[in-house]
Amino acid sequence: MMRDLFEKIYKDKGPLGKWASLAEGYFVFPKLEGQISNRMKFQGKDVITWSINDYLGLANHPEVRKVDAEAANDFGSAYPMGARMMSGHTSLHEQLQNELAEFVSKESTYLLNFGYQGIMSTIDALVAKDDIIVYDVDSHACIIDGVRLHMGKRFTYKHNDIESLEKNLERATKMAEQTGGGILVISEGVFGMRGEQGKLKEIAALKDKFNFRFLVDDAHGFGTLGKTGAGAGEEQGVQNEIDVYFATFAKSMASTGAFIAADKEIIDYLKYNLRSQMFAKSLQMQLVKGALKRLDMIRTMPELKENLWKIVNALQSGLRERGFDLGTTQSCVTPVYLKGSIPEAMALVKDLRENYGVFCSIVVYPVIPKGLILLRLIPTSMHTLVDVDETLKAFSVIRERLEKGVYKRLSASVAAAMGE
Ligand SMILES: Cc1ncc(COP(=O)(O)O)c(C=O)c1O
């Protein structure tokens, strides 16, 4: 019997949506107000913001704001109209591509309007039906969605587990010998939730044994890792072994847009085959000019990255000294693991925000195992050692309260409502 399409939606709001009435506006879709900075306002209160990926503090840098404003004044927010291929191409798009290519040591790059759609299209364009994809099981949603577009076989390997990758490469190789296709391996440069770097060096070393091409999503590594800030490939000394390098402008570049980088012949192919770019409006000039300025600052102001790492080191070593579990992070991403239920996590985060002025993201089951709470802190170049100090003190207090069962008591009614 047929049903109304919307019937399932009326019944089931989805794994996150079902908590909307308890969480919306506070734990999800919170409104951070004021200028993007280390301190912003949340529901009228001053909070130290540890939840914004403005790693290098460029979002609100006066020089950046000036260029953004000038570009808006000169070009408006429409120019250029149309897709790059048809009418939306400009010399400044080309200039940005050339400068990005030089910065990440690749022959060529191509701009993407959004990282998410861009990497989906990249995966889609790189593989044909007889090719096989082998990718980390903890990959970002955009990679998973890109893989979903693939008509052929795919294998996941255990997160950052080289033995598991090898096993899957053996299976993929056998299969590719039958189909006559090739293999694409995909990893992140930095896994954004837990902060580990992808084992790019070990993965690249497997090229001696297996025949594959390597795509790296370096959203969190670009600008934060490597001597010049060129990312996780530079940090691990394997940029040359990465066949297709991707980074977004949404983090260190504090903007919107993204790019892919590879050999010229590969980029020349992609620019004629990336459906999300061919059939979408070109990145607007305000963003292109803004990105040129940001890239210039990343190149010429090493103090931005130095200050970022000063804060990262102070925060991470301070938390570790206090006995907090930061898991396996090897990047700026600072996860703090605590034990507790979802309602306890909600009460704890409320306490942090209301009484200690500390705003960080909270991650719970199903993203991480049941019974664990992940508080995720993103240090930036804007933060100060005072911010770190206040946060460390607050974290010590909330842990004590968690262990004493304070949040369990405070959240008893929420737990009952959630059926926890
Ligand atoms: C690992 C990773 N890849 C891709 C993206 C998507 O990039 P964008 O925000 O440019 O769509 C993100 C989030 O921004 C990310 O964290």
The ligand as a Tripos MOL2 file, in Angstrom:
@<TRIPOS>MOLECULE
LIG
   16    16     1     0     0
SMALL
NO_CHARGES

@<TRIPOS>ATOM
      1 C1         37.4540   17.1660    6.6870 C.3       1 LIG1
      2 C2         36.5290   18.1120    5.9780 C.ar      1 LIG1
      3 N1         36.3980   18.0250    4.6430 N.ar      1 LIG1
      4 C3         35.5740   18.8490    3.9700 C.ar      1 LIG1
      5 C4         34.8360   19.8110    4.6030 C.ar      1 LIG1
      6 C5         33.8690   20.6330    3.8170 C.3       1 LIG1
      7 O1         34.3690   21.8630    3.4770 O.3       1 LIG1
      8 P1         33.4090   23.1190    3.1630 P.3       1 LIG1
      9 O2         32.9940   23.6870    4.4840 O.co2     1 LIG1
     10 O3         34.2830   24.0120    2.3470 O.co2     1 LIG1
     11 O4         32.2400   22.6100    2.3860 O.co2     1 LIG1
     12 C6         34.9670   19.9630    5.9920 C.ar      1 LIG1
     13 C7         34.2240   21.0280    6.7190 C.2       1 LIG1
     14 O5         34.3090   22.1830    6.4980 O.2       1 LIG1
     15 C8         35.8450   19.1010    6.6980 C.ar      1 LIG1
     16 O6         35.9900   19.1900    8.0180 O.3       1 LIG1
@<TRIPOS>BOND
     1     1     2 1
     2     2     3 ar
     3     2    15 ar
     4     3     4 ar
     5     4     5 ar
     6     5     6 1
     7     5    12 ar
     8     6     7 1
     9     7     8 1
    10     8     9 2
    11     8    10 1
    12     8    11 1
    13    12    13 1
    14    12    15 ar
    15    13    14 2
    16    15    16 1
@<TRIPOS>SUBSTRUCTURE
     1 LIG1         1 GROUP 0 **** ****
